[in-house]
Amino acid sequence: MDRRKGIRTGRKNSGFSLLELTIALAIALIFFGGVIAAMLSETRAVDNSVRVLLAKSEADRAVMQILEDLQTTNTVERDESGNPYVRVLGMPDGPGDKLWFRRVEGFSVQTGADSVTAIYGSPITYTINADNQFIRVQNGVSKVVANGISSLGFVVNADGTISIRLTAYSGSGQRRVEVTNSLSVTPRNGYDR
């Protein structure tokens, strides 16, 4: 008996054809390509969120310093020499980009009289330097309050409030994000009346 005669030609192969492997590979590539695209998109979104949070954090640091200082200044009165306690410096036709002011740092009680006099400290100046740092200067000492501050504007309103607009950024180029804070501070004008 010839063993070759026992070979069946109609027998099914137990493997995959080249066409089946090609189709399976194409489906897998499409699936994994979609997964990778989704992961890249999510990474970009997280990266953008981090930049927004960094800019917001720097803006909040600047705002906290401004609030601490300006609550105890005086926008409605002048000192003994007739100079205002608050001056906006910078752009003449709009909000100024620098603020000069003196704030209350203590009180003097006149004995025998029912009066309290506010004691103003040395002048403080707010500005932005060439490195986009928000700077507070007092007694010749500069302090970096916040980084990444691209614009700063101050207006002293007729009612004595101080309007502030501050823009902070994080990132660069197409990946740069900006956060703008606008606030209004109502100083105690030297003391509570």
C-alpha positions in Angstrom: 0.0 0.0 0.0 1.3 3.4 -1.0 1.3 5.8 1.9 0.9 8.7 -0.5 -2.5 7.5 -1.4 -3.5 8.1 2.1 -3.0 11.8 1.7 -6.2 13.6 1.4 -6.2 16.6 -0.9 -9.4 18.1 0.4 -8.2 18.3 3.9 -8.6 21.7 5.7 -5.4 23.6 6.7 -5.1 24.3 10.4 -3.4 27.7 10.0 -4.5 31.2 8.8 -4.2 32.4 5.2 -2.1 35.4 4.3 -5.3 37.4 3.5 -6.7 36.6 7.0 -3.5 37.7 8.7 -3.3 40.9 6.7 -6.9 41.8 7.6 -6.3 41.0 11.3 -3.2 43.1 11.3 -5.0 46.0 9.6 -7.8 45.9 12.2 -5.2 45.8 15.1 -3.3 48.7 13.6 -6.5 50.8 13.4 -7.5 49.9 16.9 -4.1 50.7 18.4 -3.8 53.8 16.3 -7.1 55.0 17.8 -5.9 54.2 21.3 -2.6 56.0 20.8 -4.4 59.1 19.3 -6.8 59.2 22.3 -3.8 58.9 24.7 -2.0 61.8 22.9 -5.1 63.9 23.0 -5.5 63.2 26.7 -1.9 64.1 27.3 -2.2 67.4 25.5 -5.4 68.2 27.5 -3.7 67.4 30.8 -0.6 69.4 29.7 -2.9 72.4 28.9 -4.7 72.1 32.2 -1.3 72.2 34.0 -0.3 75.3 32.2 -3.7 77.0 33.1 -3.2 76.0 36.8 0.3 77.4 36.8 -0.8 80.7 35.3 -3.8 80.9 37.7 -1.5 80.1 40.7 0.9 83.0 39.7 -2.1 85.4 39.2 -3.5 84.4 42.6 -0.2 85.1 44.3 -0.1 88.6 42.8 -3.7 89.2 43.7 -3.2 88.1 47.4 -0.3 90.5 47.7 -2.3 93.4 46.2 -5.2 92.8 48.4 -3.0 92.6 51.5 -1.3 95.9 50.7 -4.1 98.0 49.2 -6.8 97.4 51.9 -4.9 99.7 54.2 -4.1 102.6 51.9 -6.1 105.8 51.4 -7.5 106.8 48.1 -9.6 109.8 49.2 -7.2 111.9 51.4 -3.8 113.4 51.0 -0.8 113.6 53.4 0.3 116.8 55.2 2.2 118.0 52.1 -0.9 117.6 49.9 0.4 114.5 48.1 -2.0 111.6 47.5 -1.4 108.3 49.2 -2.0 106.4 45.9 -0.8 107.3 42.4 -1.2 105.4 39.2 1.9 105.7 37.0 2.4 104.6 33.4 0.0 104.9 30.5 -1.7 108.3 30.6 -4.7 107.4 28.4 -5.8 104.2 30.2 -5.0 102.1 33.2 -1.6 102.7 34.5 0.9 99.8 34.5 2.5 100.9 37.8 1.1 101.8 41.1 2.8 103.9 43.8 1.1 104.0 47.3 1.6 104.2 51.0 -0.3 102.0 53.4 -1.2 102.3 57.0 1.4 100.5 59.2 0.2 101.7 62.6 -1.8 104.2 64.6 -1.1 107.0 67.0 -3.5 107.7 69.8 -3.5 111.3 71.1 -3.7 111.2 74.8 -6.4 113.4 76.3 -8.1 113.6 72.9 -10.5 111.2 71.4 -8.6 110.8 68.1 -6.5 108.3 66.3 -4.1 109.2 63.6 -3.0 106.7 60.9 0.8 106.3 60.5 1.7 105.6 56.9 4.8 103.6 56.0 7.3 104.2 53.2 6.1 104.1 49.6 5.4 100.8 47.8 5.6 100.4 44.1 4.1 97.6 42.0 5.4 97.0 38.5 6.3 94.3 36.0 10.0 93.9 35.0 11.5 92.8 31.6 11.3 89.2 32.7 7.5 89.4 33.3 7.9 89.2 37.0 5.4 91.1 39.2 7.7 93.2 41.5 6.9 94.9 44.8 9.5 97.6 45.8 9.6 99.2 49.3 12.6 100.9 50.9 14.7 100.1 47.9 14.1 96.3 48.3 12.6 94.5 45.4 10.5 91.4 46.0 9.4 89.1 43.2 5.7 88.4 44.0 4.8 86.3 41.0 6.2 85.1 37.7 4.7 85.1 34.2 2.7 88.3 34.5 2.3 89.7 31.0 0.1 92.8 31.8 -1.0 94.8 34.8 -3.4 97.7 34.9 -4.5 100.0 37.7 -7.3 102.6 37.8 -8.3 104.7 40.9 -12.0 105.3 40.5 -13.9 108.4 41.6 -15.5 106.4 44.5 -12.0 105.6 45.9 -12.0 101.9 44.8 -8.9 100.7 42.9 -9.6 98.5 39.8 -6.9 96.1 38.9 -6.6 93.9 35.8 -3.8 91.4 35.8 -2.9 88.8 33.1 -0.6 85.8 33.9 0.7 83.2 31.4 2.3 79.8 31.3 4.0 78.1 28.4 5.2 79.6 25.2 4.4 79.8 21.5 1.3 77.8 20.5 1.3 76.2 23.9 1.0 79.5 25.8 -2.1 80.0 27.9 -3.2 83.2 29.6 -5.4 83.8 32.7 -6.8 87.3 33.4 -8.0 88.4 36.8 -10.0 91.6 37.3 -10.8 92.8 40.7 -11.7 95.9 42.6 -10.3 96.8 46.0 -12.0 99.1 48.4 -9.4 100.5 50.8 -10.3 101.3 54.3 -8.9 104.8 53.6 -6.6 104.9 56.5 -8.8 103.5 59.2 -12.3 102.3 59.8 -14.7 105.2 60.2 
